[in-house]
Amino acid sequence: MIHRTSSLPQGLQLRDDLRPGDLGRIIALHGQVYSQWPGFGLEFEAFVAGTIAEYGLQNGFRGRTWLLESESREGDRALVGCCAIAYRSESLAQLRWVLLRPDWFGRGLGRYLVETAIDECRNSGIQRVYLETTDGLEASSALYRRLGFRETANEVVPMWSGPRPLIRMDLPLD
């Protein structure tokens, strides 16, 4: 059983009530962070926008989304990171949009977000959580493995920047 091993540093807030503009903030954060890595550009940002649209329009927001925010000197809340769970059935959920701004790496916040999502699934009676990722994201893949996710599929498919591996990882919760 996974339990959060840390708490949030002072000045950070985790909230799960989606508000108008939050979906756009998640998309923008993905565009800003991933644009620094080869093979992730505007097409990737558009891909993320499509997955978020699917979550709202086809999935009816069945799940939960967490926004990790930091208060600025002006009193605004800057988006530091995010993650979500999309319920796919009564027993299956998908982990989505796990991301932190690079200036917040190395503080255990990614683990905190994923553990929060897994706890939500466990408390909701979900039996299995899966995620989809690709190559070039070694730090996040290593985190998922440390938390018990195991690779269950890996095939090259057409993606936003051409053919890439689509890697599925699963975590049984029973």
N, C-alpha and C positions, 0 to 999 in steps of 0.2 A: 504494500500500500504506500502511495506517495503522500507525503505531507510537506507543506511548504517549509523549507529549511531556513528561511530568512524572512525578515520584514522589510518594509520599504524604507529607504533613507528619508530623512526629514526633508520636507519641501516637495515630495512627490505624492500624488494622489491617484488611486486606481478607482475608476468609476465604470459602471456597466449600464448606465442609462443613455441609450443613443439619443442624440439631439440633432435637429436640422443642422447640416453642415459637417457632421462627424464622418459620414461616409466619404465625402470629398477630402477630408483631412487624412483619412487612412490611405486613400489613393495617392494623394500628393506626397505623403511620407514615403510610400513605396517608390514613387518616381524619383524623389530626391536621394534616397539612400542607395537604391539599386543602380542608379545611373553611373555610379563610381566603378561598377564592376563590368568587365567585358561581357557582351551579349545581353545586357539588360539596359534597354533604353526606352524610348517612347512607346515602342510596341509592347514592352513588358508592362508599362504603366496602363496602357489600354487593356491588356489582358487582365490585370488586377481589377480595373473598373468593370470589366465584364463579369468577373466572378462575384464582385460585390453586388452588381445588378441582379445576378442570378439568385443570390442570397435573399435579396429583398423581394424581387418580383416573382420568381418561381418557387422559392422556399418559404415565402411569407415571414421572413425574419425568425424562423423557428431555430432558436439557439440563443447564444449570448455573446456579446462583444465587450471587450475590456479595453479602455483607453487609459494609458499611463501618462499623466500630465505633470508638468512642473510649472510652478508659478513664477512669472517673470517680475521684474522690478515695477513694471507698469500695471501689474495685477492681472495680466492675461494668463491663460493656461496654455503653455506650449505642449504639443504632442511629442512625447519622448518615445513612446512605444505603443504597441497594440497586439491583440490576439483575439481570436474568436473561436467559437464552437458552432457548427451548423449541424443540427439534428437531421439525419438522413432517414431514420426509422426509429421505432421504439427502442431498439437495442444498439443502434449504430450512430456515431457522430464523427464529423470531420473537423480536425484542427485546421484553422485557416489564419492567414495574415499575421503570423508571428514575426514581429519586427521591432528592433530598437534602433534609435539613432546611434551612429558609431561612437559619439562622444560619451555614451552611457554604457558601452561594452565593458565587460570584466567586473561587473558589480553584482552579478547574480540575478539581474532583473529579467533576463530571458527565461531563466529557470523558474523564477517566481511566476511569470505570466503563464508558462506552460503548466506548472503545477496547479495554479488556480483553475485553469481550464479542465484539467484532468479531475480535480476534486469536484467541479461542477458536474461533470459527466457521471462520476461515481455516485454522487448524491441524487442524480436524476434517474438512476437505474440503467444507465447505458452499459452495455456489455463489452463493446469494442470501440476504440477510437482509431481513426486512420488519418494520415496526412499524405499529401503529394508534394514532392520537392524535385529538384533537379541537381545536376552537377555544379561544382563551383561554390557550394555553400557548406563547406566542411565544418565550420563552427556550429551551425545550427544542426546539421546531421549528427555530429558528435553529441550534442546535448540530447537530442531525441533518443539516441542509443543509450546514453547514461540513464535516461528515465524509463527504459524498458521497451521502447519501440524497436521492432525488428523489420528489416526489409522483406517485403512479400512479393514485390514485382519491380522489374527494371527493364524498360523497353524504350527504344528510340522512337519518338513520334514527332510529327510536325508541331512546332511551337512558335512563339512570337518572333524568334530570331532564326528560324530554320529548325532542322532536326536536332533534338536534344534528348537526353535520357529523361523519362518520366519515372520517378522512383516513388513507389508507394511503401509506406511504413505503417505497421499496425501495432496497437497496444491492447491486448486483452485485459479486461478489468475484472473478470470473474475470479 
